[in-house]
Amino acid sequence: MKWLITLLTVALTTTGCMLETPDPCDASPISCDSEPVIKESVPDTPKVEATPGVESISVSWSGSTRAEAYFLYHNTSQPVGTSNRIDLANVTSYSFSDLDASKTYYYSVVGYNKTGPSSMSAAASATPIPLAPATISATTGAGSNSISWASSRGAAGGYTLYYSTSTPVTTKDKAFAVSGTSYTHTGLAGGTPIYYAVSAYNAGGNSALSSETSSTPVPAKPTGIAAVAGIEEHNQLERRGWRYRIYFALQQFDTSHYE
């Protein structure tokens, strides 16, 4: 009987020790009741667009899902690189002003969140539109007008000179494409005022029109005049709306005799 009591005592003691063994979760730095931590994915790569304005560029982007903020990189050459960076909040556009219209600007965007950054976007580029020429003037000639204007920085494409016989001049009027900053408008009838305005342009687009100028050409020198008996020649000239002096010679040409 003693051996049976001893066996029961050992069994109960062993069971008690097993029940009193410390819970392994108590010694773990992570509670057994904690939810597993799943990291959010980094943002998708943004898609970027650059739109030119007058000595300005507007940059916008989209498609960067999960982004909480952005890095906007810019440069005047490719590749854009990471030297020139603007840190932005959760916005999707940014505007640059006071730019040089003779340069092309390149932009890339990176979206990021707590997990990390996205890949850098493909570069978008734009060339700012030049300012309109600051001044324009016109000088009268015989059957012509000479027009000149101030140069516009970045007008790599040249200028468009618009003209009309009425004011205001618009971009729907007739025009000449001019590479420089002056133009002589020939073949004009005398007595009719002509109004002019000029626009500069480059790869970014056309500037606004300059202020207007006007000039009234004098008649061109008559050619092919012939003497006709009677007064018919005089009447034909009068009907054109202009007064002419007709010089004639009694023996030798002498401009002291005219009508």
C-alpha positions as CSV (number, residue, x, y, z in Angstrom):
1,M,0.0,0.0,0.0
2,K,2.9,2.3,0.8
3,W,4.1,2.1,-2.8
4,L,0.7,3.2,-4.1
5,I,0.6,6.2,-1.9
6,T,4.1,7.2,-2.9
7,L,3.2,6.8,-6.6
8,L,0.1,9.1,-6.2
9,T,2.1,11.7,-4.4
10,V,4.8,11.9,-7.1
11,A,2.1,12.1,-9.8
12,L,0.3,14.9,-8.1
13,T,3.5,16.8,-7.4
14,T,4.6,16.6,-11.1
15,T,1.2,17.7,-12.3
16,G,1.3,20.7,-10.0
17,C,4.7,21.7,-11.2
18,M,3.5,21.5,-14.8
19,L,0.5,23.7,-14.0
20,E,2.7,26.2,-12.2
21,T,5.2,26.6,-15.1
22,P,5.3,30.3,-16.2
23,D,3.4,31.4,-19.3
24,P,6.0,31.9,-22.2
25,C,4.0,34.9,-23.3
26,D,4.8,36.6,-20.0
27,A,8.5,36.7,-20.9
28,S,8.0,37.8,-24.5
29,P,8.5,41.5,-25.5
30,I,5.5,41.1,-27.8
31,S,2.2,40.3,-26.1
32,C,0.5,37.2,-27.3
33,D,-2.7,39.3,-27.6
34,S,-1.1,41.9,-30.0
35,E,-2.2,42.2,-33.6
36,P,0.5,41.6,-36.3
37,V,2.0,44.8,-37.7
38,I,1.6,45.0,-41.6
39,K,3.6,47.8,-43.2
40,E,1.8,50.0,-45.8
41,S,3.3,49.9,-49.3
42,V,5.3,52.8,-50.6
43,P,3.3,55.2,-52.9
44,D,2.9,54.5,-56.6
45,T,5.2,56.5,-59.0
46,P,3.5,59.9,-59.9
47,K,2.8,61.1,-63.4
48,V,3.9,64.7,-64.0
49,E,2.8,67.4,-66.4
50,A,4.4,70.9,-67.0
51,T,2.3,73.7,-68.5
52,P,4.0,76.9,-69.7
53,G,2.8,80.4,-68.9
54,V,4.2,83.9,-69.4
55,E,7.7,83.6,-67.8
56,S,6.1,80.9,-65.6
57,I,5.4,77.1,-65.5
58,S,2.7,75.2,-63.6
59,V,3.7,71.7,-62.6
60,S,1.0,69.1,-61.6
61,W,1.0,65.4,-60.9
62,S,-1.3,62.5,-60.2
63,G,-1.5,58.7,-59.7
64,S,0.7,58.5,-56.5
65,T,-1.7,56.4,-54.4
66,R,-0.9,56.3,-50.7
67,A,1.4,59.3,-50.9
68,E,1.3,61.6,-47.8
69,A,3.7,64.2,-49.1
70,Y,6.0,64.9,-52.1
71,F,9.5,65.9,-53.2
72,L,9.5,68.1,-56.3
73,Y,12.8,68.2,-58.1
74,H,13.7,70.7,-60.8
75,N,16.6,71.5,-63.2
76,T,17.4,73.3,-66.4
77,S,19.0,70.1,-67.9
78,Q,18.5,66.4,-68.0
79,P,18.7,64.3,-65.9
80,V,16.7,66.2,-63.3
81,G,18.7,64.8,-60.4
82,T,18.1,65.5,-56.7
83,S,20.1,68.7,-56.1
84,N,17.2,71.1,-56.4
85,R,14.4,69.8,-54.2
86,I,11.2,71.4,-52.9
87,D,9.4,69.6,-50.0
88,L,5.7,69.8,-50.3
89,A,2.7,68.6,-48.2
90,N,-0.1,66.5,-49.7
91,V,-0.7,68.7,-52.7
92,T,-0.6,67.9,-56.4
93,S,0.5,71.1,-58.1
94,Y,3.1,73.9,-57.8
95,S,3.8,77.0,-59.8
96,F,7.2,78.6,-60.7
97,S,7.3,82.3,-61.7
98,D,9.9,84.9,-62.9
99,L,11.5,82.2,-65.1
100,D,13.9,82.8,-68.1
101,A,11.9,82.3,-71.3
102,S,15.2,81.4,-73.1
103,K,15.5,78.2,-71.0
104,T,13.8,74.9,-70.8
105,Y,12.9,73.6,-67.3
106,Y,12.6,69.9,-66.3
107,Y,10.7,68.5,-63.4
108,S,10.3,65.1,-61.5
109,V,8.2,64.2,-58.5
110,V,8.6,61.6,-55.7
111,G,5.7,60.7,-53.4
112,Y,6.4,59.3,-49.9
113,N,4.7,58.0,-46.8
114,K,5.8,56.4,-43.5
115,T,7.1,53.3,-45.3
116,G,9.3,55.2,-47.7
117,P,9.5,57.0,-51.1
118,S,8.1,56.0,-54.4
119,S,10.3,55.8,-57.5
120,M,11.1,59.1,-59.2
121,S,8.7,60.0,-61.9
122,A,9.6,60.5,-65.5
123,A,10.7,64.1,-66.2
124,A,8.2,66.6,-67.6
125,S,9.5,69.8,-69.3
126,A,8.3,73.2,-70.5
127,T,9.7,76.4,-71.9
128,P,8.2,79.6,-70.5
129,I,6.3,81.9,-72.9
130,P,8.1,85.3,-73.5
131,L,6.7,88.6,-72.5
132,A,5.2,90.8,-75.2
133,P,7.6,93.4,-76.7
134,A,7.6,96.4,-74.4
135,T,7.5,99.1,-77.1
136,I,6.6,99.4,-80.8
137,S,6.9,102.4,-83.2
138,A,6.2,103.1,-86.8
139,T,7.7,105.6,-89.3
140,T,6.0,106.9,-92.4
141,G,7.5,106.4,-95.8
142,A,6.4,106.8,-99.5
143,G,3.8,104.0,-99.9
144,S,5.3,102.2,-96.9
145,N,5.6,102.1,-93.1
146,S,8.7,101.0,-91.2
147,I,7.9,99.3,-87.9
148,S,10.3,98.4,-85.1
149,W,9.9,97.0,-81.6
150,A,11.9,96.1,-78.5
151,S,13.2,92.5,-78.3
152,S,11.7,90.0,-75.9
153,R,13.9,87.6,-73.9
154,G,13.4,84.1,-75.1
155,A,11.7,84.9,-78.4
156,A,13.5,82.1,-80.1
157,G,10.8,81.6,-82.7
158,G,10.7,85.3,-83.7
159,Y,7.8,87.6,-83.8
160,T,4.4,88.0,-85.5
161,L,3.5,91.5,-86.7
162,Y,-0.2,92.0,-87.0
163,Y,-1.8,94.9,-88.9
164,S,-5.2,96.4,-89.7
165,T,-6.8,99.5,-91.1
166,S,-8.9,99.7,-87.9
167,T,-8.2,99.5,-84.2
168,P,-7.9,97.5,-82.1
169,V,-5.5,95.1,-83.8
170,T,-6.2,91.4,-82.9
171,T,-4.5,88.0,-83.6
172,K,-7.3,87.4,-86.2
173,D,-5.9,90.2,-88.4
174,K,-3.4,89.8,-91.2
175,A,0.2,89.3,-90.1
176,F,3.9,88.9,-91.1
177,A,6.3,86.4,-89.5
178,V,9.5,88.3,-88.7
179,S,12.7,86.9,-87.3
180,G,14.2,90.2,-86.1
181,T,12.8,93.4,-84.5
182,S,11.9,95.5,-87.5
183,Y,9.9,95.3,-90.7
184,T,9.1,97.5,-93.7
185,H,5.5,97.2,-94.8
186,T,5.5,98.2,-98.5
187,G,2.9,98.5,-101.3
188,L,0.6,100.7,-99.3
189,A,-1.9,103.3,-100.6
190,G,-1.3,106.8,-99.3
191,G,-3.7,108.4,-96.9
192,T,-4.9,105.3,-95.1
193,P,-3.7,104.8,-91.5
194,I,-2.4,101.3,-90.7
195,Y,-2.4,100.0,-87.1
196,Y,0.2,97.5,-85.8
197,A,0.8,95.3,-82.8
198,V,3.5,92.5,-82.4
199,S,3.7,89.2,-80.5
200,A,6.8,87.2,-79.5
201,Y,6.8,83.4,-79.5
202,N,9.0,80.4,-78.8
203,A,8.4,76.7,-78.1
204,G,6.2,77.6,-75.1
205,G,3.8,79.6,-77.2
206,N,2.8,83.1,-78.2
207,S,3.0,86.2,-75.9
208,A,0.2,88.7,-75.6
209,L,0.1,91.5,-78.1
210,S,2.2,94.6,-77.6
211,S,0.6,98.0,-77.4
212,E,-0.5,99.4,-80.8
213,T,1.2,101.9,-83.0
214,S,0.0,103.5,-86.3
215,S,1.3,105.3,-89.3
216,T,-0.3,106.8,-92.4
217,P,2.0,106.4,-95.5
218,V,2.3,109.2,-98.0
219,P,1.6,108.4,-101.7
220,A,4.3,106.7,-103.6
221,K,6.0,108.6,-106.4
222,P,3.7,108.5,-109.5
223,T,5.1,106.6,-112.5
224,G,4.1,106.4,-116.1
225,I,2.6,109.9,-116.4
226,A,1.8,111.0,-119.9
227,A,0.7,114.4,-121.4
228,V,-2.8,114.3,-122.8
229,A,-4.4,117.2,-124.6
230,G,-7.1,119.0,-122.7
231,I,-7.9,118.6,-119.0
232,E,-8.5,114.9,-118.7
233,E,-5.2,114.1,-117.0
234,H,-6.0,116.7,-114.3
235,N,-9.5,115.3,-113.7
236,Q,-8.2,111.8,-113.3
237,L,-5.7,112.8,-110.6
238,E,-8.3,114.8,-108.7
239,R,-10.7,111.8,-108.7
240,R,-8.0,109.8,-106.8
241,G,-8.4,112.1,-103.9
242,W,-4.9,113.6,-104.0
243,R,-3.5,116.9,-105.2
244,Y,-0.5,116.6,-107.5
245,R,1.9,119.2,-108.9
246,I,2.5,118.7,-112.6
247,Y,5.8,120.2,-113.8
248,F,6.1,121.2,-117.4
249,A,8.8,122.7,-119.6
250,L,8.5,125.5,-122.1
251,Q,12.0,124.8,-123.5
252,Q,14.1,123.3,-120.7
253,F,12.8,121.6,-117.6
254,D,12.1,124.3,-115.0
255,T,10.2,123.5,-111.8
256,S,9.2,127.2,-111.4
257,H,6.3,126.5,-113.8
258,Y,3.7,124.2,-112.4
259,E,0.0,123.9,-111.8
